[in-house]
Amino acid sequence: MGRKAEKVRMLISRAGKCSHGFTYLELIVVLFIISILTATVFPSFIIFSESKIKSEAKELASIIRYLSELASLKRETLFIRFDIDRNTIFWKTDTGQKMKRLDSVFFVKTQSKGMVSKGEVVFFFEPDGAKENLDVYITDKKDEMLISFNYLSGRVKIKNEQHI
């Protein structure tokens, strides 16, 4: 009985050991699989980086919509200030002043000031609504987006622009 247990113990201990290493064929197969996975996954990272401007456009549209609705709800005058030279926006809510830096260059267009590409533009949201339309253009090297606020309807639209 002691011999059978010793034989089983020897078989178990030998089964888990690899004494020869990998063959060149196994290494080539593993490298081939890794290269195929890299070739299929890498383009999705490029697509992910292209959507950065779209996420900034959505965030800016959300801020504009929020300020418009909050001004009507709280019966207060709120503002958003675009510092085009520094690529930053500032806005004031009931919780204080906030700032957001955008990675993309932008232009601001209002009915009273026209197209502004340098300096600062302040846009007011009054309790009875804004008094004019607001268009904000953001661009990076590949895409151009337009965030358009209609003062009559209070709606904010995002459009993918080809030529600004």
VODO-12883 format. One record per residue (C-alpha): residue number from 1; residue in one letter; x, y, z. Coordinates in steps of 0.2 Angstrom, whole numbers, always signed. Each point is the difference from the previous one (the first is absolute). Layout:
+-----+------+-------+-------+-------+
: seq : type :    c1 :    c2 :    c3 :
+-----+------+-------+-------+-------+
: NUM :    A :     X :     Y :     Z :
...
+-----+------+-------+-------+-------+
//
This chain:
+-----+------+-------+-------+-------+
: seq : type :    c1 :    c2 :    c3 :
+-----+------+-------+-------+-------+
:   1 :    M :    +0 :    +0 :    +0 :
:   2 :    G :   +14 :   +12 :    +3 :
:   3 :    R :    +7 :    -3 :   -17 :
:   4 :    K :   -16 :    +5 :    -9 :
:   5 :    A :    -1 :   +16 :   +10 :
:   6 :    E :   +18 :    +4 :    -4 :
:   7 :    K :    -3 :    -4 :   -19 :
:   8 :    V :   -15 :   +12 :    +0 :
:   9 :    R :   +10 :   +14 :    +9 :
:  10 :    M :   +13 :    -1 :   -13 :
:  11 :    L :   -12 :    +1 :   -14 :
:  12 :    I :    -8 :   +15 :    +7 :
:  13 :    S :   +16 :    +9 :    +3 :
:  14 :    R :    +6 :    -3 :   -18 :
:  15 :    A :   -16 :    +5 :    -8 :
:  16 :    G :    +2 :   +19 :    +6 :
:  17 :    K :   +18 :    +2 :    -6 :
:  18 :    C :    +6 :    +6 :   -17 :
:  19 :    S :   +18 :    -3 :    -2 :
:  20 :    H :    +3 :    +4 :   -19 :
:  21 :    G :    -7 :   +18 :    -1 :
:  22 :    F :    -8 :    +7 :   -16 :
:  23 :    T :    +3 :    -5 :   -17 :
:  24 :    Y :    +3 :   +13 :   -14 :
:  25 :    L :   -16 :    -5 :    -8 :
:  26 :    E :   -10 :    +4 :   +16 :
:  27 :    L :    +9 :   +17 :    +1 :
:  28 :    I :    -5 :    +4 :   -18 :
:  29 :    V :   -18 :    -5 :    +3 :
:  30 :    V :    -1 :   +11 :   +16 :
:  31 :    L :    +8 :   +15 :    -9 :
:  32 :    F :   -12 :    -2 :   -15 :
:  33 :    I :   -15 :    +0 :   +11 :
:  34 :    I :    +6 :   +15 :   +10 :
:  35 :    S :    +3 :    +9 :   -17 :
:  36 :    I :   -17 :    -4 :    -6 :
:  37 :    L :    -8 :    +6 :   +16 :
:  38 :    T :   +10 :   +16 :    +0 :
:  39 :    A :    -5 :    +3 :   -18 :
:  40 :    T :   -18 :    -1 :    +4 :
:  41 :    V :    +0 :   +10 :   +16 :
:  42 :    F :   +12 :   +14 :    -5 :
:  43 :    P :   -12 :    +9 :   -12 :
:  44 :    S :   -13 :    +1 :   +14 :
:  45 :    F :   +11 :   +11 :   +10 :
:  46 :    I :    +2 :   +12 :   -14 :
:  47 :    I :   -19 :    +1 :    -1 :
:  48 :    F :    -1 :    +3 :   +18 :
:  49 :    S :   +12 :   +15 :    -1 :
:  50 :    E :   -10 :    +7 :   -14 :
:  51 :    S :   -16 :    +1 :   +11 :
:  52 :    K :    +9 :   +12 :   +12 :
:  53 :    I :    -7 :   +15 :    -9 :
:  54 :    K :   -17 :    -7 :    -1 :
:  55 :    S :    +0 :    -3 :   +19 :
:  56 :    E :    +5 :   +18 :    +3 :
:  57 :    A :   -14 :    +6 :   -12 :
:  58 :    K :   -12 :   -10 :   +10 :
:  59 :    E :    +6 :    +6 :   +17 :
:  60 :    L :    +0 :   +18 :    -6 :
:  61 :    A :   -18 :    -2 :    -7 :
:  62 :    S :    -5 :    -7 :   +17 :
:  63 :    I :    +7 :   +15 :    +9 :
:  64 :    I :    -9 :   +12 :   -12 :
:  65 :    R :   -17 :    -9 :    +2 :
:  66 :    Y :    +3 :    -1 :   +19 :
:  67 :    L :    +3 :   +19 :    +2 :
:  68 :    S :   -15 :    +4 :   -11 :
:  69 :    E :   -12 :   -11 :   +10 :
:  70 :    L :    +8 :    +5 :   +17 :
:  71 :    A :    -2 :   +19 :    -4 :
:  72 :    S :   -19 :    -3 :    -4 :
:  73 :    L :    -3 :   -11 :   +15 :
:  74 :    K :   +10 :   +11 :   +13 :
:  75 :    R :    -6 :   +16 :    -8 :
:  76 :    E :   +18 :    +6 :    +0 :
:  77 :    T :   +12 :    +7 :   -13 :
:  78 :    L :   +14 :   -12 :    -3 :
:  79 :    F :   +15 :    +1 :   -12 :
:  80 :    I :   +12 :   -10 :   -10 :
:  81 :    R :   +17 :    +8 :    -4 :
:  82 :    F :   +11 :    -7 :   -15 :
:  83 :    D :   +18 :    +4 :    +2 :
:  84 :    I :    +5 :    -4 :   -18 :
:  85 :    D :   +19 :    +4 :    +2 :
:  86 :    R :    +2 :   -13 :   +15 :
:  87 :    N :   -13 :   -12 :    -7 :
:  88 :    T :   -10 :    +1 :   +16 :
:  89 :    I :   -18 :    +3 :    +5 :
:  90 :    F :    -7 :    +7 :   +16 :
:  91 :    W :   -18 :    -1 :    +6 :
:  92 :    K :    -9 :    +5 :   +16 :
:  93 :    T :   -13 :   -10 :    +8 :
:  94 :    D :    -9 :    +0 :   +18 :
:  95 :    T :   +15 :   -10 :    +6 :
:  96 :    G :   +13 :   +12 :    -6 :
:  97 :    Q :   +11 :    +3 :   -14 :
:  98 :    K :    +7 :   -14 :   -10 :
:  99 :    M :   +14 :    -2 :   -14 :
: 100 :    K :    +3 :   -13 :   -13 :
: 101 :    R :   +15 :    -1 :   -12 :
: 102 :    L :    -3 :    -6 :   -17 :
: 103 :    D :   +14 :    -8 :   -10 :
: 104 :    S :    -7 :    +6 :   -17 :
: 105 :    V :    +1 :   +18 :    -7 :
: 106 :    F :   -17 :    +8 :    -1 :
: 107 :    F :    -9 :   +15 :    -8 :
: 108 :    V :   -16 :    +8 :    +7 :
: 109 :    K :   -13 :    +8 :   -10 :
: 110 :    T :   -15 :   +11 :    +7 :
: 111 :    Q :   -12 :   +11 :   -10 :
: 112 :    S :    +6 :   +15 :    +9 :
: 113 :    K :   +19 :    -3 :    -1 :
: 114 :    G :    +2 :   -11 :   -16 :
: 115 :    M :   +14 :   -12 :    -1 :
: 116 :    V :   +13 :    +2 :   +14 :
: 117 :    S :   +16 :    -9 :    -1 :
: 118 :    K :   +11 :    +9 :   +13 :
: 119 :    G :    -3 :    +7 :   +17 :
: 120 :    E :   -16 :    -3 :   +11 :
: 121 :    V :   -18 :    -2 :    -3 :
: 122 :    V :   -13 :    +1 :   +14 :
: 123 :    F :   -17 :    -8 :    -4 :
: 124 :    F :   -15 :    +3 :   +12 :
: 125 :    F :   -14 :   -11 :    +4 :
: 126 :    E :   -14 :   +11 :    +8 :
: 127 :    P :   -15 :    -6 :    +9 :
: 128 :    D :   -11 :    +3 :   -15 :
: 129 :    G :   +12 :    -9 :   -11 :
: 130 :    A :   +15 :    +5 :   -10 :
: 131 :    K :    -2 :   +15 :   -12 :
: 132 :    E :   +10 :    -7 :   -15 :
: 133 :    N :    +7 :   -16 :    -8 :
: 134 :    L :   +17 :    -7 :    +5 :
: 135 :    D :   +11 :   -10 :   -11 :
: 136 :    V :   +16 :    -8 :    +6 :
: 137 :    Y :   +12 :    -8 :   -12 :
: 138 :    I :   +13 :   -12 :    +7 :
: 139 :    T :   +13 :    -9 :   -11 :
: 140 :    D :   +15 :   -11 :    +1 :
: 141 :    K :   +11 :    -6 :   -14 :
: 142 :    K :   -13 :   -12 :    -7 :
: 143 :    D :   -17 :    +5 :    +5 :
: 144 :    E :   -10 :   +16 :    +2 :
: 145 :    M :   -16 :    +1 :   +10 :
: 146 :    L :   -13 :   +14 :    +2 :
: 147 :    I :   -10 :    +2 :   +16 :
: 148 :    S :   -15 :   +10 :    -4 :
: 149 :    F :   -12 :    +8 :   +13 :
: 150 :    N :   -17 :    +7 :    -6 :
: 151 :    Y :    -6 :   +13 :   +11 :
: 152 :    L :   -18 :    -2 :    -5 :
: 153 :    S :    -2 :   -18 :    +3 :
: 154 :    G :   +14 :    -2 :   +13 :
: 155 :    R :    +6 :   -15 :   -10 :
: 156 :    V :   +18 :    -5 :    -2 :
: 157 :    K :    +6 :    -9 :   -15 :
: 158 :    I :   +17 :    -8 :    -4 :
: 159 :    K :    +5 :    -1 :   -18 :
: 160 :    N :   +15 :    -7 :    -9 :
: 161 :    E :    +7 :   +14 :   -11 :
: 162 :    Q :   +12 :    -3 :   -14 :
: 163 :    H :    +6 :   +17 :    -4 :
: 164 :    I :    -1 :   +14 :   +13 :
+-----+------+-------+-------+-------+
//
